[in-house]
Amino acid sequence: MAKSSAISPTQLFSTIILFEFGTALVLPIGLGTGTNAWLSILLAMPGGIMIYLLYVYFEKQYPALIISGYMQKIVGLYISWPISLFYVVFFMYNSARNLREAGDLLISASYDQTPITVVHAVMVAAVIYILYKGINVLFRLGEIYIIIMLSLGVLSSIAVLLSGAVELRNLLPALGEGWLSTFRNAYPNIFMFPFGELICFTTILPHMKQKKLAKKTGILAILASTFFLSLTHAMEVGVIGADVYSRATFPLFTVITAVDLAEFIQRLDALVILALIIGVFFKMTVYAYAASAIAADIFRISETNKLAYPIGIIIFLISVQSAWSFPEHNHEGIMVIYVILPTLVVLIPVLLLLIHLLRKRFGHSHQG
């Protein structure tokens, strides 16, 4: 591993949090009702930690290989190659989904006279630039932007609280629909989005400087992002209510527009837009890097940055062609959460683990 691409624990911690935020801060999380959304986030957290620990285990077993590399070691080239290619396609598709969601909010909020293709092209250009410069540039930016993101969150939360818009009764009853409904909203909905998306970091963990800290750093980042996401969505429901939360396209944007401090501090929606742009930029870029890393591995391309332009262009084309409307885009998301993500995030890694353990045990018994 090149020294220039080595990633510090602080950089990993910052980037995981920014990745988890992504669009999860702005969109209604889960597919259930909003009353217990904050609680469902907390329930989904253990699943996110467990699946991350599985990725860390593979990194320890195959320290120099990304997921496509150790998949080939475990199941062979002929099985691993098409599966790895599917990962590439899906990572590009999900990067494009995040771009589409950011573009739709920007168009509806501030840039209603700007063609969506222009908005997408500008954001993709930034992603291509980072991919071309190398993954270490993204992680250095993460250390800076995590401070900006958290500052935006603190300022927005203080403004909402001081405005008196929060109604705690909107969060009651805490378990009005019972534990089962809350648990169903956590699994697979919130478990897959955003925690399951950490599958991307299987291409990043081999770049860690201090590999022994990968487990601890990731767990702390998941705990921190869970806390902030749960608090944010609880605040959203507290301001606009569960019914509006469930129907709103961008509930956080709706919440922040309700802020009015003594008719002096108003129109704080720019904070939400900035937070979305930062979160989506990091999420898109991590997805795009994961796609380019696997593609470079299976197609035997020596330098990942050579794929920056083709990967970026494909993401742009998918973002403008994948769905004709935002409701159609959300409908496609149901298939992603219930079918595609569980397969790529849980099923395939667990099968790889079982095969790996069987081969390992058979090898030891054979030697004995």
C-alpha positions in Angstrom: 0.0 0.0 0.0 1.4 3.3 -1.0 2.3 5.6 1.9 0.6 8.5 0.2 -2.8 6.7 0.4 -2.5 5.8 4.1 -5.5 6.8 6.1 -5.3 7.8 9.8 -7.9 6.7 12.4 -9.1 10.3 12.7 -9.7 10.6 9.0 -11.6 7.3 8.9 -13.7 8.4 11.9 -14.6 11.7 10.2 -15.4 10.2 6.8 -17.6 7.4 8.2 -19.7 10.0 10.1 -20.0 12.2 7.0 -20.8 9.1 4.9 -23.5 8.0 7.3 -25.1 11.5 7.3 -25.2 11.7 3.5 -28.9 12.2 2.7 -30.0 10.4 5.9 -30.1 13.7 7.7 -32.5 15.3 5.2 -34.7 12.5 4.0 -37.3 10.7 6.2 -35.5 7.7 7.5 -37.1 4.3 7.3 -40.3 3.4 5.5 -42.5 3.3 8.5 -44.3 6.1 10.5 -42.2 8.9 11.9 -43.2 8.8 15.5 -40.6 6.2 16.5 -38.1 6.9 13.8 -35.5 8.2 16.3 -35.9 5.0 18.3 -35.7 2.8 15.2 -32.3 4.4 14.4 -31.0 3.3 17.9 -32.3 -0.2 17.4 -30.7 -0.5 14.0 -27.3 0.5 15.4 -26.2 -2.9 16.8 -26.8 -4.5 13.4 -24.7 -1.8 11.8 -21.9 -2.5 14.2 -22.1 -6.2 13.7 -21.9 -6.0 9.9 -19.0 -3.5 10.2 -17.1 -6.0 12.5 -17.6 -8.6 9.7 -15.9 -6.3 7.2 -13.0 -5.7 9.7 -12.6 -9.4 10.2 -12.1 -9.9 6.4 -9.6 -7.0 6.4 -7.6 -8.8 9.1 -7.7 -12.1 7.3 -6.7 -10.5 3.9 -5.0 -7.2 4.9 -3.9 -6.2 1.5 -7.1 -7.1 -0.4 -10.4 -5.3 -1.0 -13.7 -7.2 -1.1 -13.2 -8.4 -4.8 -9.7 -9.6 -4.0 -10.6 -11.8 -1.0 -13.8 -12.9 -2.7 -11.6 -14.4 -5.4 -9.4 -16.1 -2.8 -12.5 -17.6 -1.1 -14.8 -18.7 -4.0 -12.5 -18.5 -7.1 -12.3 -16.2 -10.1 -15.3 -17.5 -12.1 -17.8 -17.0 -9.2 -16.2 -13.8 -7.8 -15.8 -11.9 -11.0 -19.5 -11.4 -12.0 -20.4 -10.7 -8.3 -17.7 -8.1 -8.1 -18.9 -6.5 -11.3 -22.4 -6.3 -9.8 -20.9 -4.5 -6.8 -19.3 -2.0 -9.3 -22.7 -1.4 -11.0 -24.6 -1.0 -7.8 -22.1 1.4 -6.2 -22.3 3.6 -9.2 -26.1 3.4 -9.2 -26.3 4.3 -5.5 -23.9 7.2 -6.0 -26.2 8.4 -8.7 -29.2 8.0 -6.4 -27.6 10.3 -3.8 -26.8 12.8 -6.5 -30.4 12.8 -7.7 -31.7 13.4 -4.2 -29.4 16.3 -3.6 -30.2 17.7 -7.1 -34.0 17.6 -6.4 -33.7 19.4 -3.1 -31.4 22.1 -4.6 -33.8 22.6 -7.5 -36.9 22.7 -5.3 -35.3 25.0 -2.7 -33.2 27.5 -4.5 -32.3 26.7 -8.1 -35.7 26.3 -9.7 -34.6 28.0 -12.9 -31.5 25.9 -13.2 -31.6 22.7 -15.3 -31.0 19.6 -13.1 -28.3 18.4 -15.5 -26.3 21.5 -14.6 -26.6 20.9 -10.9 -25.6 17.3 -11.3 -22.7 18.1 -13.6 -21.2 20.5 -11.1 -21.3 18.0 -8.3 -20.0 15.2 -10.4 -17.1 17.3 -11.5 -16.0 17.7 -7.9 -16.3 13.9 -7.4 -14.2 13.2 -10.5 -11.5 15.7 -9.3 -11.2 13.9 -5.9 -11.1 10.5 -7.5 -8.4 11.6 -9.9 -6.3 13.2 -7.0 -6.6 10.1 -4.9 -8.6 8.7 -1.9 -6.2 10.4 0.6 -7.4 13.8 -0.5 -11.0 12.9 0.3 -10.1 11.7 3.8 -8.0 14.8 4.5 -11.1 16.9 3.6 -13.1 14.7 5.9 -11.1 16.0 8.9 -12.0 19.6 7.9 -15.7 19.1 6.9 -16.7 17.1 9.9 -16.1 20.3 12.0 -18.1 22.3 9.5 -20.9 19.7 9.5 -21.1 19.5 13.3 -21.1 23.3 13.6 -24.0 23.5 11.2 -25.9 20.9 13.2 -25.3 22.7 16.5 -26.3 26.1 15.1 -29.4 24.7 13.4 -30.5 22.8 16.6 -30.0 25.8 18.8 -32.0 28.0 16.4 -34.9 25.4 16.3 -34.9 25.0 20.1 -34.8 28.8 20.8 -37.6 29.4 18.3 -40.0 27.3 20.4 -41.1 25.2 17.5 -40.4 21.8 19.1 -43.5 20.2 20.6 -42.5 17.2 22.7 -46.0 15.8 22.6 -45.4 15.1 18.9 -43.0 12.4 20.1 -45.6 10.7 22.3 -46.6 8.0 22.8 -43.0 6.7 22.6 -44.1 3.2 21.6 -47.7 3.9 20.4 -47.5 1.2 17.7 -45.5 -1.2 19.9 -42.0 -2.6 19.7 -42.8 -4.8 16.7 -43.5 -1.8 14.4 -40.5 0.1 15.7 -38.3 -3.0 15.1 -39.7 -3.6 11.6 -38.8 0.0 10.7 -35.2 -0.6 12.0 -34.8 -3.9 10.2 -34.2 -3.9 7.3 -35.1 -0.3 6.5 -32.7 1.7 8.7 -30.3 -1.1 9.0 -29.8 -1.0 5.3 -29.9 2.8 5.0 -27.6 4.1 6.2 -25.7 1.5 8.2 -25.6 -1.3 5.6 -24.0 1.1 3.1 -20.8 0.8 5.0 -20.0 -2.1 2.6 -18.2 0.6 0.6 -15.5 0.7 3.3 -14.4 -2.8 2.5 -12.4 -1.0 -0.3 -11.0 1.5 2.1 -10.0 -0.4 5.2 -6.8 -1.8 3.6 -5.5 1.8 3.3 -5.5 2.3 7.1 -2.2 3.3 8.7 -2.9 1.7 12.1 -5.0 -1.3 11.2 -5.4 -2.4 14.8 -7.6 0.8 15.3 -9.9 0.1 12.4 -12.4 -1.8 14.6 -12.5 0.7 17.5 -12.6 3.7 15.1 -15.4 2.4 13.1 -17.5 1.5 16.1 -17.1 4.9 17.6 -18.0 6.6 14.3 -21.2 4.4 14.1 -22.1 5.3 17.6 -21.5 9.0 17.0 -23.5 9.1 13.7 -26.3 7.1 15.3 -26.6 9.7 18.1 -26.7 12.7 15.8 -29.1 11.0 13.3 -31.5 9.9 16.1 -31.4 13.4 17.7 -32.0 15.1 14.4 -35.0 13.0 13.4 -36.5 13.3 16.9 -36.2 17.0 16.5 -37.9 16.9 13.0 -40.8 14.9 14.4 -41.0 17.2 17.4 -41.4 20.2 15.1 -43.6 19.0 12.2 -45.3 15.9 13.7 -45.1 12.3 12.6 -47.8 12.7 9.9 -46.0 15.6 8.1 -42.6 13.9 8.7 -43.7 10.7 6.9 -45.2 12.6 3.9 -42.5 15.3 3.5 -39.9 14.9 0.8 -37.2 16.7 2.8 -38.5 17.0 6.5 -35.3 18.7 7.8 -35.8 21.5 5.2 -39.4 21.8 6.3 -38.3 22.1 9.9 -35.6 24.7 9.4 -38.0 27.0 7.4 -40.2 27.1 10.5 -37.5 28.8 12.5 -38.3 32.4 13.5 -36.3 34.1 16.3 -37.9 37.4 17.2 -38.5 38.1 13.5 -34.8 38.6 13.2 -33.2 35.2 12.5 -35.1 33.6 9.6 -34.5 31.7 6.4 -31.9 29.3 7.8 -32.6 26.8 5.0 -29.1 27.6 3.5 -27.7 25.7 6.5 -29.7 22.6 5.5 -28.7 22.9 1.8 -25.0 23.3 2.8 -25.2 20.2 5.1 -26.8 18.2 2.3 -24.2 19.2 -0.2 -21.4 18.2 2.1 -23.0 14.9 3.1 -23.9 13.9 -0.4 -20.5 14.9 -1.8 -18.7 12.5 0.7 -21.3 9.7 0.2 -21.1 10.0 -3.6 -17.3 10.1 -3.6 -16.9 7.1 -1.3 -19.4 5.1 -3.5 -17.6 6.2 -6.6 -14.2 5.3 -5.2 -15.5 1.8 -4.1 -16.8 1.3 -7.7 -13.5 2.4 -9.2 -11.4 0.3 -6.8 -13.3 -2.9 -7.5 -13.4 -2.1 -11.3 -9.6 -1.5 -11.3 -9.1 -4.8 -9.4 -11.2 -7.1 -11.7 -10.1 -5.4 -14.9 -6.4 -5.4 -13.8 -6.0 -1.6 -14.1 -2.9 -0.5 -12.2 -4.0 3.0 -11.2 -7.5 3.6 -9.8 -7.5 7.3 -10.7 -7.5 6.3 -14.4 -11.2 5.4 -13.9 -12.2 8.8 -12.4 -13.6 10.1 -15.7 -15.6 7.1 -16.9 -17.0 6.3 -13.4 -18.0 10.0 -13.0 -19.6 10.2 -16.4 -21.6 7.0 -15.8 -22.8 8.2 -12.4 -24.0 11.5 -14.1 -25.9 9.7 -16.8 -27.6 7.3 -14.3 -28.6 10.3 -12.1 -30.5 12.0 -14.9 -32.0 8.9 -16.5 -32.8 6.5 -13.6 -36.2 8.0 -12.8 -38.5 10.5 -14.4 -39.8 11.8 -11.0 -38.9 11.8 -7.4 -41.8 9.5 -6.4 -40.5 7.0 -9.0 -37.0 7.5 -7.5 -38.4 6.6 -4.1 -40.2 3.6 -5.4 -37.0 2.2 -6.8 -35.5 2.8 -3.4 -37.8 0.1 -1.9 -36.3 -2.5 -4.2 -32.8 -1.3 -3.1 -33.6 -1.6 0.6 -35.5 -4.9 0.5 -33.6 -6.9 -2.1 -30.4 -5.5 -3.4 -28.7 -4.1 -0.3 -29.5 -7.1 1.9 -27.9 -9.4 -0.7 -24.8 -7.3 -1.1 -24.4 -6.2 2.5 -25.4 -9.3 4.4 -26.0 -12.4 2.3 -22.9 -12.4 0.2 -20.5 -11.4 3.1 -22.0 -14.0 5.4 -21.7 -16.7 2.8 -18.1 -15.7 2.2 -17.5 -15.9 6.0 -19.0 -19.4 6.2 -17.0 -20.7 3.2 -13.9 -19.0 4.5 -14.3 -20.7 8.0 -15.0 -24.1 6.4 -12.0 -23.8 4.2 -9.9 -22.7 7.1 -11.1 -25.5 9.3 -10.7 -28.1 6.5 -7.2 -26.9 5.8 -6.2 -27.2 9.5 -7.7 -30.7 9.7 -6.0 -31.7 6.5 -2.7 -30.5 7.8 -3.2 -32.4 11.1 
